Amino acid sequence: MKRVIAAVILVPLAVVLVALAVANRHGVTLSLDPFNGDAPAAALTLPLYVLVFAALLVGVVIGGVGAWFGQGRWRRQARSLKREAKVVKRENEAYRAAAASSPAATLPIVRRDAA
């Protein structure tokens, strides 16, 4: 079922991306010099689709890094709770071992017929 849904979403998306790349394959100059517009010191001439895809990729990476940093406190809390659970589990096993070796490990039988 996952493959069908992925194919239904990814195939049209791939068609749109290929059409975008074919329609925008002419060169565009990206100037990285804001002070000299006529003869920039740093400029790149790339197809427009490369710039669009690069901008999308940079946005995805920046968003992923931001989400990762934003979830840091939850990961820290999960590690803390995992350590605490290990300690509690060890204590519980120690109590069970002590209770099993104790002579009073069994509960006394309460007789209801004795009055």
C-alpha positions in Angstrom: 0.0 0.0 0.0 2.9 2.4 0.8 4.5 1.8 -2.6 1.2 2.6 -4.4 0.8 5.8 -2.4 4.5 6.7 -3.0 4.1 6.1 -6.7 1.0 8.1 -6.9 2.8 11.1 -5.3 6.3 10.7 -6.6 5.6 10.0 -10.3 3.6 13.2 -10.9 6.1 15.2 -8.8 9.0 13.8 -11.0 7.1 14.7 -14.2 6.6 18.3 -12.9 10.3 18.6 -11.9 11.5 17.3 -15.3 9.1 19.7 -17.1 10.5 22.6 -14.9 14.0 21.6 -15.8 13.4 21.4 -19.5 11.4 24.7 -19.6 14.0 26.6 -17.6 17.3 25.4 -19.0 18.6 28.8 -20.2 21.4 30.4 -18.3 20.8 32.9 -15.5 23.6 34.9 -13.9 23.6 34.9 -10.1 25.5 37.9 -8.8 27.0 37.7 -5.4 28.3 41.3 -5.4 25.7 43.8 -4.2 27.9 46.9 -4.8 28.9 46.4 -8.5 26.0 45.3 -10.6 27.7 45.9 -14.0 30.8 43.8 -13.4 30.3 41.7 -10.3 33.4 40.3 -8.6 31.6 37.0 -7.8 29.0 35.8 -10.3 27.7 32.4 -11.4 25.9 31.6 -14.6 23.8 28.5 -14.2 20.5 27.1 -15.6 17.5 28.5 -13.8 16.3 25.0 -12.7 19.7 24.4 -10.9 19.2 27.6 -8.9 15.6 26.7 -8.0 16.5 23.1 -7.0 19.6 24.4 -5.0 17.4 26.9 -3.2 14.9 24.2 -2.3 17.6 21.9 -1.1 19.2 24.6 1.1 15.7 25.3 2.5 15.1 21.7 3.3 18.5 21.4 5.0 18.1 24.6 7.0 14.6 23.4 8.1 15.9 20.0 9.1 18.7 21.5 11.2 16.2 23.9 12.8 13.9 21.0 13.6 16.7 18.9 15.0 17.9 21.8 17.3 14.3 22.4 18.3 13.8 18.8 19.4 17.0 18.7 21.4 15.3 19.1 24.8 13.0 16.2 24.0 15.9 13.9 23.1 17.7 15.0 26.3 14.7 14.2 28.3 14.3 10.8 26.6 17.9 9.9 27.4 17.4 11.0 31.1 14.2 8.9 31.4 16.0 5.9 29.8 18.8 6.1 32.4 16.2 6.5 35.2 14.3 3.4 33.9 17.5 1.3 33.9 18.2 2.3 37.5 14.6 1.5 38.6 14.8 -1.8 36.8 18.0 -2.7 38.6 16.5 -1.8 41.9 13.4 -3.8 41.2 15.4 -6.9 40.3 17.4 -6.4 43.5 14.2 -6.2 45.6 12.8 -9.3 43.9 16.0 -11.3 44.5 16.0 -10.2 48.2 12.3 -11.1 48.5 12.9 -14.5 47.0 15.7 -15.4 49.3 13.9 -14.1 52.4 12.3 -16.7 54.7 9.2 -14.6 54.8 8.8 -14.7 51.0 5.4 -16.4 51.3 2.4 -14.8 52.7 0.7 -16.4 55.8 -2.5 -18.3 55.1 -5.5 -16.7 56.6 -8.2 -19.2 57.7 -11.7 -18.0 57.7 -13.3 -21.1 59.3 -11.6 -20.5 62.6 -13.6 -18.3 64.8 
